[in-house]
């Protein structure tokens, strides 16, 4: 008895994950969940690049995130959220000078965000700029960052620096 015909999938769904998401391509299927990101491929707007960058960051791909955040920043250079997330991606990759540049831009655009000051403090501490780090820690705390948590991260970074 012949086997029943296999169901026909639309052409883009018939490809396996390796074909859908090559090593240098952003992920379409978020963590294999079957949920497609609600982003047009390829992204065209700053928000689409930003959203794809957030997904990449959440999945642990800061390099992919940085690429998309750079595209978003090119399209919307005065968006503090894009600048902050771009700085965070560079911080995650160990590019502390670039992270400082992006956090500074985010702070210039929206100075009241404690996380931007706190993350910039971490980047300054990582490259031995302790006075600048301390100034950012003080401002982050003034803006509401938890002092103990921030102090623990700064101490950890300084220990790794030695």
OpenMM code with the backbone's topology and positions (N, CA, C; nanometers):
from openmm import Vec3, app, unit

residues = "UNK UNK UNK UNK UNK UNK UNK UNK UNK UNK UNK UNK UNK UNK UNK UNK UNK UNK UNK UNK UNK UNK UNK UNK UNK UNK UNK UNK UNK UNK UNK UNK UNK UNK UNK UNK UNK UNK UNK UNK UNK UNK UNK UNK UNK UNK UNK UNK UNK UNK UNK UNK UNK UNK UNK UNK UNK UNK UNK UNK UNK UNK UNK UNK UNK UNK UNK UNK UNK UNK UNK UNK UNK UNK UNK UNK UNK UNK UNK UNK UNK UNK UNK UNK UNK UNK UNK UNK UNK UNK UNK UNK UNK UNK UNK UNK UNK UNK UNK UNK UNK UNK UNK UNK UNK UNK UNK UNK UNK UNK UNK UNK UNK UNK UNK UNK UNK UNK UNK UNK UNK UNK UNK UNK UNK UNK UNK UNK UNK UNK UNK UNK UNK UNK UNK UNK UNK UNK UNK UNK UNK UNK UNK UNK UNK UNK UNK UNK UNK UNK UNK UNK UNK UNK UNK UNK UNK UNK UNK UNK UNK UNK".split()
positions = [
    Vec3(0.0847, -0.1185, 0.0000),
    Vec3(0.0000, 0.0000, 0.0000),
    Vec3(0.0882, 0.1233, 0.0000),
    Vec3(0.0681, 0.2164, -0.0899),
    Vec3(0.1541, 0.3346, -0.0955),
    Vec3(0.1313, 0.4236, 0.0258),
    Vec3(0.2368, 0.4939, 0.0644),
    Vec3(0.2257, 0.5849, 0.1782),
    Vec3(0.1497, 0.7099, 0.1364),
    Vec3(0.0795, 0.7712, 0.2337),
    Vec3(0.0029, 0.8912, 0.1986),
    Vec3(0.0977, 1.0044, 0.1603),
    Vec3(0.0521, 1.0908, 0.0734),
    Vec3(0.1396, 1.2024, 0.0338),
    Vec3(0.1678, 1.2926, 0.1528),
    Vec3(0.2895, 1.3434, 0.1574),
    Vec3(0.3242, 1.4354, 0.2657),
    Vec3(0.2573, 1.5699, 0.2396),
    Vec3(0.2188, 1.6380, 0.3480),
    Vec3(0.1518, 1.7673, 0.3282),
    Vec3(0.2461, 1.8667, 0.2608),
    Vec3(0.1896, 1.9468, 0.1767),
    Vec3(0.2670, 2.0485, 0.1077),
    Vec3(0.2667, 2.1761, 0.1902),
    Vec3(0.3863, 2.2249, 0.2227),
    Vec3(0.3995, 2.3504, 0.2956),
    Vec3(0.4278, 2.4618, 0.1980),
    Vec3(0.3893, 2.5824, 0.2341),
    Vec3(0.4307, 2.6949, 0.1494),
    Vec3(0.5827, 2.6919, 0.1345),
    Vec3(0.6310, 2.7381, 0.0252),
    Vec3(0.7715, 2.7249, -0.0079),
    Vec3(0.8639, 2.7767, 0.1008),
    Vec3(0.8363, 2.8904, 0.1628),
    Vec3(0.9262, 2.9466, 0.2638),
    Vec3(0.9228, 2.8659, 0.3930),
    Vec3(0.8153, 2.7907, 0.4212),
    Vec3(0.8093, 2.7095, 0.5417),
    Vec3(0.8710, 2.5718, 0.5202),
    Vec3(0.8861, 2.5304, 0.3945),
    Vec3(0.9381, 2.3981, 0.3659),
    Vec3(1.0876, 2.3884, 0.3921),
    Vec3(1.1572, 2.4988, 0.3958),
    Vec3(1.3018, 2.4964, 0.4191),
    Vec3(1.3279, 2.4707, 0.5662),
    Vec3(1.4386, 2.4041, 0.5946),
    Vec3(1.4699, 2.3779, 0.7356),
    Vec3(1.5342, 2.5004, 0.7996),
    Vec3(1.5512, 2.4965, 0.9324),
    Vec3(1.6041, 2.6123, 1.0053),
    Vec3(1.7404, 2.6547, 0.9540),
    Vec3(1.8257, 2.5613, 0.9200),
    Vec3(1.9589, 2.5972, 0.8721),
    Vec3(1.9496, 2.6784, 0.7434),
    Vec3(1.8489, 2.6460, 0.6601),
    Vec3(1.8317, 2.7231, 0.5376),
    Vec3(1.7690, 2.8583, 0.5673),
    Vec3(1.6763, 2.8622, 0.6611),
    Vec3(1.6111, 2.9886, 0.6950),
    Vec3(1.7059, 3.0844, 0.7643),
    Vec3(1.7920, 3.0316, 0.8491),
    Vec3(1.8781, 3.1149, 0.9322),
    Vec3(2.0228, 3.0714, 0.9176),
    Vec3(2.0878, 3.1173, 0.8134),
    Vec3(2.2285, 3.0861, 0.7975),
    Vec3(2.3092, 3.1504, 0.9082),
    Vec3(2.4390, 3.1196, 0.9162),
    Vec3(2.5186, 3.1693, 1.0283),
    Vec3(2.5283, 3.3200, 1.0361),
    Vec3(2.5104, 3.3875, 0.9246),
    Vec3(2.5216, 3.5336, 0.9265),
    Vec3(2.3875, 3.6023, 0.9092),
    Vec3(2.2787, 3.5242, 0.9144),
    Vec3(2.1473, 3.5828, 0.8962),
    Vec3(2.0767, 3.5973, 1.0294),
    Vec3(1.9972, 3.7016, 1.0459),
    Vec3(1.9180, 3.7153, 1.1692),
    Vec3(1.8186, 3.6013, 1.1806),
    Vec3(1.7790, 3.5730, 1.3003),
    Vec3(1.6865, 3.4640, 1.3250),
    Vec3(1.5446, 3.5061, 1.2904),
    Vec3(1.4757, 3.4238, 1.2105),
    Vec3(1.3354, 3.4479, 1.1800),
    Vec3(1.2485, 3.3826, 1.2856),
    Vec3(1.2794, 3.2581, 1.3175),
    Vec3(1.2007, 3.1794, 1.4114),
    Vec3(1.2622, 3.1992, 1.5491),
    Vec3(1.1935, 3.2665, 1.6373),
    Vec3(1.2478, 3.3024, 1.7670),
    Vec3(1.2646, 3.1772, 1.8514),
    Vec3(1.3901, 3.1371, 1.8726),
    Vec3(1.4270, 3.0227, 1.9567),
    Vec3(1.3518, 2.8959, 1.9182),
    Vec3(1.3253, 2.8769, 1.7892),
    Vec3(1.2611, 2.7553, 1.7446),
    Vec3(1.1178, 2.7397, 1.7914),
    Vec3(1.0570, 2.8465, 1.8332),
    Vec3(0.9222, 2.8392, 1.8900),
    Vec3(0.8136, 2.8285, 1.7835),
    Vec3(0.8504, 2.8494, 1.6606),
    Vec3(0.7500, 2.8536, 1.5561),
    Vec3(0.6888, 2.9910, 1.5393),
    Vec3(0.7135, 3.0813, 1.6326),
    Vec3(0.6615, 3.2177, 1.6229),
    Vec3(0.7516, 3.2994, 1.5327),
    Vec3(0.6944, 3.3582, 1.4346),
    Vec3(0.7716, 3.4434, 1.3461),
    Vec3(0.7753, 3.5841, 1.4041),
    Vec3(0.8918, 3.6448, 1.4018),
    Vec3(0.9027, 3.7830, 1.4470),
    Vec3(0.8154, 3.8686, 1.3553),
    Vec3(0.7510, 3.9679, 1.4126),
    Vec3(0.6651, 4.0538, 1.3328),
    Vec3(0.7469, 4.1677, 1.2744),
    Vec3(0.8437, 4.1288, 1.1952),
    Vec3(0.9352, 4.2229, 1.1337),
    Vec3(0.9428, 4.1859, 0.9865),
    Vec3(0.9308, 4.2846, 0.9015),
    Vec3(0.9468, 4.2564, 0.7607),
    Vec3(1.0905, 4.2173, 0.7308),
    Vec3(1.1111, 4.1221, 0.6435),
    Vec3(1.2463, 4.0821, 0.6075),
    Vec3(1.2690, 4.1160, 0.4637),
    Vec3(1.3705, 4.1870, 0.4309),
    Vec3(1.4614, 4.2501, 0.5263),
    Vec3(1.3962, 4.3728, 0.5909),
    Vec3(1.4447, 4.4081, 0.7104),
    Vec3(1.3892, 4.5277, 0.7755),
    Vec3(1.4097, 4.6508, 0.6883),
    Vec3(1.3159, 4.7436, 0.6999),
    Vec3(1.3251, 4.8664, 0.6206),
    Vec3(1.3237, 4.9918, 0.7073),
    Vec3(1.2584, 4.9841, 0.8229),
    Vec3(1.2456, 5.1026, 0.9071),
    Vec3(1.3368, 5.0919, 1.0287),
    Vec3(1.3596, 5.2045, 1.0925),
    Vec3(1.4403, 5.2056, 1.2147),
    Vec3(1.3786, 5.1147, 1.3197),
    Vec3(1.2473, 5.1185, 1.3334),
    Vec3(1.1808, 5.0343, 1.4336),
    Vec3(1.1978, 4.8863, 1.4018),
    Vec3(1.1892, 4.8481, 1.2756),
    Vec3(1.2080, 4.7073, 1.2391),
    Vec3(1.3497, 4.6616, 1.2705),
    Vec3(1.4497, 4.7440, 1.2374),
    Vec3(1.5878, 4.7089, 1.2724),
    Vec3(1.6033, 4.7008, 1.4238),
    Vec3(1.5442, 4.7959, 1.4942),
    Vec3(1.5534, 4.7989, 1.6396),
    Vec3(1.4902, 4.6740, 1.7011),
    Vec3(1.3716, 4.6382, 1.6565),
    Vec3(1.3029, 4.5201, 1.7103),
    Vec3(1.3811, 4.3923, 1.6821),
    Vec3(1.4371, 4.3805, 1.5625),
    Vec3(1.5179, 4.2621, 1.5309),
    Vec3(1.6436, 4.2611, 1.6164),
    Vec3(1.7017, 4.3790, 1.6400),
    Vec3(1.8182, 4.3871, 1.7277),
    Vec3(1.7857, 4.3429, 1.8688),
    Vec3(1.6688, 4.3832, 1.9200),
    Vec3(1.6273, 4.3396, 2.0534),
    Vec3(1.6148, 4.1884, 2.0601),
    Vec3(1.5551, 4.1268, 1.9583),
    Vec3(1.5412, 3.9809, 1.9562),
    Vec3(1.6778, 3.9142, 1.9550),
    Vec3(1.7693, 3.9653, 1.8757),
    Vec3(1.9044, 3.9083, 1.8717),
    Vec3(1.9736, 3.9212, 2.0071),
    Vec3(1.9576, 4.0363, 2.0711),
    Vec3(2.0176, 4.0562, 2.2027),
    Vec3(1.9578, 3.9590, 2.3043),
    Vec3(1.8263, 3.9423, 2.3012),
    Vec3(1.7593, 3.8511, 2.3935),
    Vec3(1.8055, 3.7072, 2.3733),
    Vec3(1.8396, 3.6723, 2.2510),
    Vec3(1.8841, 3.5367, 2.2214),
    Vec3(2.0347, 3.5181, 2.2418),
    Vec3(2.1032, 3.6251, 2.2832),
    Vec3(2.2461, 3.6140, 2.3123),
    Vec3(2.3381, 3.6368, 2.1944),
    Vec3(2.2945, 3.7139, 2.0971),
    Vec3(2.3762, 3.7466, 1.9805),
    Vec3(2.4027, 3.8969, 1.9762),
    Vec3(2.4919, 3.9486, 2.0643),
    Vec3(2.5136, 4.0932, 2.0679),
    Vec3(2.5725, 4.1488, 1.9387),
    Vec3(2.6478, 4.0685, 1.8647),
    Vec3(2.7038, 4.1170, 1.7396),
    Vec3(2.5939, 4.1423, 1.6370),
    Vec3(2.4988, 4.0508, 1.6277),
    Vec3(2.3850, 4.0718, 1.5378),
    Vec3(2.3008, 4.1897, 1.5852),
    Vec3(2.2832, 4.1985, 1.7156),
    Vec3(2.2057, 4.3099, 1.7722),
    Vec3(2.2713, 4.4423, 1.7365),
    Vec3(2.4030, 4.4500, 1.7547),
    Vec3(2.4745, 4.5747, 1.7252),
    Vec3(2.4579, 4.6144, 1.5784),
    Vec3(2.4638, 4.5175, 1.4891),
    Vec3(2.4475, 4.5474, 1.3464),
    Vec3(2.3107, 4.6099, 1.3201),
    Vec3(2.2069, 4.5508, 1.3796),
    Vec3(2.0725, 4.6063, 1.3583),
    Vec3(2.0544, 4.7402, 1.4290),
    Vec3(2.1089, 4.7529, 1.5492),
    Vec3(2.0985, 4.8812, 1.6192),
    Vec3(2.1742, 4.9905, 1.5431),
    Vec3(2.2865, 4.9551, 1.4801),
    Vec3(2.3598, 5.0531, 1.3973),
    Vec3(2.2724, 5.1011, 1.2817),
    Vec3(2.2024, 5.0076, 1.2180),
    Vec3(2.1119, 5.0453, 1.1086),
    Vec3(2.0009, 5.1373, 1.1600),
    Vec3(1.9450, 5.1011, 1.2765),
    Vec3(1.8388, 5.1844, 1.3345),
    Vec3(1.8932, 5.3234, 1.3684),
    Vec3(2.0158, 5.3285, 1.4217),
    Vec3(2.0771, 5.4572, 1.4579),
    Vec3(2.1061, 5.5410, 1.3340),
    Vec3(2.1399, 5.4765, 1.2248),
    Vec3(2.1631, 5.5494, 1.1001),
    Vec3(2.0332, 5.6163, 1.0540),
    Vec3(1.9215, 5.5442, 1.0699),
    Vec3(1.7918, 5.5962, 1.0268),
    Vec3(1.7316, 5.6946, 1.1276),
    Vec3(1.7607, 5.6741, 1.2575),
    Vec3(1.7086, 5.7626, 1.3630),
    Vec3(1.8217, 5.7943, 1.4620),
    Vec3(1.9141, 5.8821, 1.4238),
    Vec3(2.0305, 5.9084, 1.5089),
    Vec3(1.9981, 5.9740, 1.6429),
    Vec3(1.8822, 6.0354, 1.6545),
    Vec3(1.8456, 6.1044, 1.7790),
    Vec3(1.7512, 6.0226, 1.8673),
    Vec3(1.7501, 5.8929, 1.8489),
    Vec3(1.6656, 5.8060, 1.9298),
    Vec3(1.7481, 5.7542, 2.0480),
    Vec3(1.7206, 5.7994, 2.1696),
    Vec3(1.8018, 5.7595, 2.2845),
    Vec3(1.7917, 5.6108, 2.3167),
    Vec3(1.6780, 5.5505, 2.2896),
    Vec3(1.6616, 5.4074, 2.3169),
    Vec3(1.7509, 5.3233, 2.2250),
    Vec3(1.7599, 5.3638, 2.0997),
    Vec3(1.8491, 5.2958, 2.0054),
    Vec3(1.9936, 5.3115, 2.0513),
    Vec3(2.0331, 5.4333, 2.0878),
    Vec3(2.1700, 5.4577, 2.1320),
    Vec3(2.2028, 5.3768, 2.2577),
    Vec3(2.1084, 5.3707, 2.3517),
    Vec3(2.1295, 5.2946, 2.4743),
    Vec3(2.1499, 5.1463, 2.4439),
    Vec3(2.0635, 5.0892, 2.3605),
    Vec3(2.0741, 4.9469, 2.3292),
    Vec3(2.1974, 4.9164, 2.2454),
    Vec3(2.2369, 5.0094, 2.1621),
    Vec3(2.3606, 4.9934, 2.0870),
    Vec3(2.4793, 4.9910, 2.1839),
    Vec3(2.4793, 5.0819, 2.2801),
    Vec3(2.5843, 5.0816, 2.3820),
    Vec3(2.5869, 4.9525, 2.4612),
    Vec3(2.4701, 4.9010, 2.4947),
    Vec3(2.4615, 4.7758, 2.5699),
    Vec3(2.5167, 4.6592, 2.4885),
    Vec3(2.4883, 4.6569, 2.3599),
    Vec3(2.5428, 4.5509, 2.2742),
    Vec3(2.6953, 4.5587, 2.2712),
    Vec3(2.7498, 4.6787, 2.2534),
    Vec3(2.8957, 4.6927, 2.2516),
    Vec3(2.9562, 4.6590, 2.3874),
    Vec3(2.8894, 4.6952, 2.4950),
    Vec3(2.9359, 4.6596, 2.6284),
    Vec3(2.9430, 4.5072, 2.6428),
    Vec3(2.8412, 4.4376, 2.5937),
    Vec3(2.8374, 4.2914, 2.5993),
    Vec3(2.9506, 4.2272, 2.5198),
    Vec3(2.9930, 4.2944, 2.4127),
    Vec3(3.1006, 4.2411, 2.3286),
    Vec3(3.2387, 4.2829, 2.3764),
    Vec3(3.2452, 4.3683, 2.4784),
    Vec3(3.3744, 4.4125, 2.5299),
    Vec3(3.4343, 4.5302, 2.4560),
    Vec3(3.3575, 4.5958, 2.3712),
    Vec3(3.4045, 4.7156, 2.3015),
    Vec3(3.3639, 4.8356, 2.3870),
    Vec3(3.4418, 4.8579, 2.4939),
    Vec3(3.4039, 4.9534, 2.5974),
    Vec3(3.4062, 5.0975, 2.5496),
    Vec3(3.5032, 5.1336, 2.4645),
    Vec3(3.5089, 5.2712, 2.4150),
    Vec3(3.3869, 5.3050, 2.3310),
    Vec3(3.3479, 5.2108, 2.2430),
    Vec3(3.2289, 5.2357, 2.1606),
    Vec3(3.1038, 5.2385, 2.2476),
    Vec3(3.0981, 5.1521, 2.3481),
    Vec3(2.9845, 5.1527, 2.4405),
    Vec3(2.9732, 5.2887, 2.5088),
    Vec3(3.0865, 5.3422, 2.5537),
    Vec3(3.0863, 5.4737, 2.6192),
    Vec3(3.0327, 5.5800, 2.5233),
    Vec3(3.0753, 5.5745, 2.3975),
    Vec3(3.0262, 5.6715, 2.2984),
    Vec3(2.8743, 5.6647, 2.2851),
    Vec3(2.8207, 5.5437, 2.2754),
    Vec3(2.6755, 5.5303, 2.2579),
    Vec3(2.5992, 5.5655, 2.3846),
    Vec3(2.6505, 5.5272, 2.5020),
    Vec3(2.5830, 5.5663, 2.6260),
    Vec3(2.5854, 5.7179, 2.6432),
    Vec3(2.6967, 5.7806, 2.6073),
    Vec3(2.7060, 5.9264, 2.6162),
    Vec3(2.6034, 5.9918, 2.5247),
    Vec3(2.5884, 5.9383, 2.4052),
    Vec3(2.4886, 5.9918, 2.3112),
    Vec3(2.3484, 5.9747, 2.3694),
    Vec3(2.3203, 5.8567, 2.4270),
    Vec3(2.1891, 5.8319, 2.4873),
    Vec3(2.1634, 5.9290, 2.6026),
    Vec3(2.2665, 5.9536, 2.6842),
    Vec3(2.2530, 6.0464, 2.7978),
    Vec3(2.2321, 6.1889, 2.7487),
    Vec3(2.3038, 6.2281, 2.6439),
    Vec3(2.2846, 6.3617, 2.5868),
    Vec3(2.1405, 6.3806, 2.5391),
    Vec3(2.0829, 6.2741, 2.4826),
    Vec3(1.9469, 6.2818, 2.4298),
    Vec3(1.8398, 6.2695, 2.5376),
    Vec3(1.8713, 6.1954, 2.6460),
    Vec3(1.7746, 6.1740, 2.7537),
    Vec3(1.8522, 6.1529, 2.8841),
    Vec3(1.8905, 6.2603, 2.9513),
    Vec3(1.9813, 6.2516, 3.0662),
    Vec3(1.9238, 6.1872, 3.1922),
    Vec3(1.7965, 6.1633, 3.1980),
    Vec3(1.7363, 6.1133, 3.3213),
    Vec3(1.7254, 5.9629, 3.3335),
    Vec3(1.7997, 5.8868, 3.2539),
    Vec3(1.7897, 5.7403, 3.2555),
    Vec3(1.9056, 5.6824, 3.3366),
    Vec3(1.8724, 5.6270, 3.4526),
    Vec3(1.9774, 5.5747, 3.5415),
    Vec3(2.0564, 5.4615, 3.4775),
    Vec3(1.9911, 5.3760, 3.3991),
    Vec3(2.0617, 5.2629, 3.3383),
    Vec3(2.1722, 5.3083, 3.2430),
    Vec3(2.1508, 5.4175, 3.1720),
    Vec3(2.2537, 5.4666, 3.0802),
    Vec3(2.3775, 5.5108, 3.1585),
    Vec3(2.3551, 5.5800, 3.2688),
    Vec3(2.4676, 5.6219, 3.3532),
    Vec3(2.5357, 5.5003, 3.4161),
    Vec3(2.4552, 5.4051, 3.4631),
    Vec3(2.5112, 5.2856, 3.5252),
    Vec3(2.5928, 5.2023, 3.4278),
    Vec3(2.5396, 5.1826, 3.3070),
    Vec3(2.6142, 5.1046, 3.2080),
    Vec3(2.7403, 5.1770, 3.1631),
    Vec3(2.7321, 5.3085, 3.1509),
    Vec3(2.8530, 5.3827, 3.1143),
    Vec3(2.9552, 5.3732, 3.2260),
    Vec3(2.9102, 5.3712, 3.3524),
    Vec3(3.0014, 5.3537, 3.4660),
    Vec3(3.0744, 5.2201, 3.4556),
    Vec3(3.0030, 5.1162, 3.4175),
    Vec3(3.0643, 4.9837, 3.4014),
    Vec3(3.1698, 4.9876, 3.2910),
    Vec3(3.1385, 5.0497, 3.1794),
    Vec3(3.2344, 5.0583, 3.0684),
    Vec3(3.3579, 5.1381, 3.1095),
    Vec3(3.3369, 5.2498, 3.1794),
    Vec3(3.4524, 5.3281, 3.2272),
    Vec3(3.5377, 5.2441, 3.3224),
    Vec3(3.4743, 5.1705, 3.4129),
    Vec3(3.5484, 5.0877, 3.5077),
    Vec3(3.6293, 4.9800, 3.4349),
    Vec3(3.5733, 4.9257, 3.3282),
    Vec3(3.6407, 4.8187, 3.2540),
    Vec3(3.7708, 4.8647, 3.1901),
    Vec3(3.7804, 4.9939, 3.1577),
    Vec3(3.9034, 5.0434, 3.0938),
    Vec3(3.9868, 5.1279, 3.1895),
    Vec3(3.9545, 5.1208, 3.3188),
    Vec3(4.0368, 5.1875, 3.4194),
    Vec3(4.0089, 5.3345, 3.4400),
    Vec3(3.8995, 5.3842, 3.3892),
    Vec3(3.8635, 5.5248, 3.4089),
    Vec3(3.7755, 5.5349, 3.5339),
    Vec3(3.8387, 5.5120, 3.6493),
    Vec3(3.7646, 5.4998, 3.7748),
    Vec3(3.6950, 5.6290, 3.8175),
    Vec3(3.7578, 5.7438, 3.7959),
    Vec3(3.6928, 5.8693, 3.8359),
    Vec3(3.5654, 5.8932, 3.7554),
    Vec3(3.5720, 5.8683, 3.6254),
    Vec3(3.4528, 5.8836, 3.5419),
    Vec3(3.3468, 5.7821, 3.5823),
    Vec3(3.3917, 5.6617, 3.6133),
    Vec3(3.2987, 5.5583, 3.6580),
    Vec3(3.2274, 5.6006, 3.7859),
    Vec3(3.3022, 5.6528, 3.8798),
    Vec3(3.2435, 5.6956, 4.0075),
    Vec3(3.1417, 5.8083, 3.9882),
    Vec3(3.1710, 5.9006, 3.8966),
    Vec3(3.0756, 6.0085, 3.8683),
    Vec3(2.9456, 5.9518, 3.8102),
    Vec3(2.9595, 5.8556, 3.7187),
    Vec3(2.8404, 5.7949, 3.6598),
    Vec3(2.7639, 5.7107, 3.7617),
    Vec3(2.8350, 5.6420, 3.8497),
    Vec3(2.7683, 5.5647, 3.9556),
    Vec3(2.6850, 5.6593, 4.0424),
    Vec3(2.7448, 5.7707, 4.0837),
    Vec3(2.6731, 5.8667, 4.1687),
    Vec3(2.5484, 5.9195, 4.0987),
    Vec3(2.5595, 5.9494, 3.9700),
    Vec3(2.4433, 6.0007, 3.8967),
    Vec3(2.3381, 5.8909, 3.8785),
    Vec3(2.3812, 5.7702, 3.8505),
    Vec3(2.2863, 5.6594, 3.8346),
    Vec3(2.2079, 5.6368, 3.9638),
    Vec3(2.2777, 5.6416, 4.0766),
    Vec3(2.2116, 5.6233, 4.2061),
    Vec3(2.1155, 5.7385, 4.2334),
    Vec3(2.1589, 5.8603, 4.2020),
    Vec3(2.0722, 5.9769, 4.2208),
    Vec3(1.9433, 5.9617, 4.1396),
    Vec3(1.9551, 5.8972, 4.0234),
    Vec3(1.8396, 5.8784, 3.9357),
    Vec3(1.7585, 5.7530, 3.9691),
    Vec3(1.8030, 5.6781, 4.0702),
    Vec3(1.7224, 5.5644, 4.1141),
    Vec3(1.7819, 5.4263, 4.0980),
    Vec3(1.9049, 5.4154, 4.0511),
    Vec3(1.9667, 5.2825, 4.0382),
    Vec3(1.9933, 5.2246, 4.1769),
    Vec3(1.9831, 5.0938, 4.1920),
    Vec3(2.0100, 5.0322, 4.3221),
    Vec3(2.1600, 5.0365, 4.3539),
    Vec3(2.1991, 5.1022, 4.4617),
    Vec3(2.3423, 5.1189, 4.4916),
    Vec3(2.4164, 4.9870, 4.5095),
    Vec3(2.3564, 4.8914, 4.5787),
    Vec3(2.4266, 4.7654, 4.6042),
    Vec3(2.4516, 4.6875, 4.4761),
    Vec3(2.3504, 4.6823, 4.3912),
    Vec3(2.3655, 4.6094, 4.2655),
    Vec3(2.4702, 4.6713, 4.1754),
    Vec3(2.4682, 4.8017, 4.1661),
    Vec3(2.5645, 4.8708, 4.0813),
    Vec3(2.7057, 4.8558, 4.1371),
    Vec3(2.7205, 4.8681, 4.2696),
    Vec3(2.8522, 4.8517, 4.3327),
    Vec3(2.9064, 4.7109, 4.3087),
    Vec3(2.8201, 4.6097, 4.3152),
    Vec3(2.8643, 4.4718, 4.2930),
    Vec3(2.9161, 4.4525, 4.1507),
    Vec3(2.8465, 4.5108, 4.0534),
    Vec3(2.8902, 4.4983, 3.9137),
    Vec3(3.0222, 4.5703, 3.8922),
    Vec3(3.0346, 4.6907, 3.9460),
    Vec3(3.1590, 4.7682, 3.9305),
    Vec3(3.2750, 4.6935, 3.9960),
    Vec3(3.2546, 4.6404, 4.1148),
    Vec3(3.3604, 4.5636, 4.1822),
    Vec3(3.4008, 4.4416, 4.1005),
    Vec3(3.3046, 4.3730, 4.0453),
    Vec3(3.3320, 4.2560, 3.9622),
    Vec3(3.4172, 4.2953, 3.8408),
    Vec3(3.3787, 4.4032, 3.7749),
    Vec3(3.4522, 4.4489, 3.6560),
    Vec3(3.5950, 4.4892, 3.6941),
    Vec3(3.6103, 4.5584, 3.8041),
    Vec3(3.7445, 4.5992, 3.8475),
    Vec3(3.8304, 4.4779, 3.8815),
    Vec3(3.7720, 4.3762, 3.9438),
    Vec3(3.8470, 4.2538, 3.9738),
    Vec3(3.8919, 4.1843, 3.8461),
    Vec3(3.8077, 4.1804, 3.7454),
    Vec3(3.8419, 4.1172, 3.6171),
    Vec3(3.9500, 4.1954, 3.5435),
    Vec3(3.9554, 4.3246, 3.5683),
    Vec3(4.0522, 4.4115, 3.5018),
    Vec3(4.1936, 4.3844, 3.5497),
    Vec3(4.2074, 4.3406, 3.6750),
    Vec3(4.3401, 4.3229, 3.7357),
    Vec3(4.4181, 4.2096, 3.6780),
] * unit.nanometer
topology = app.Topology()
chain = topology.addChain("A")
for resn in residues:
    res = topology.addResidue(resn, chain)
    for name in ("N", "CA", "C"):
        topology.addAtom(name, app.Element.getBySymbol(name[0]), res)
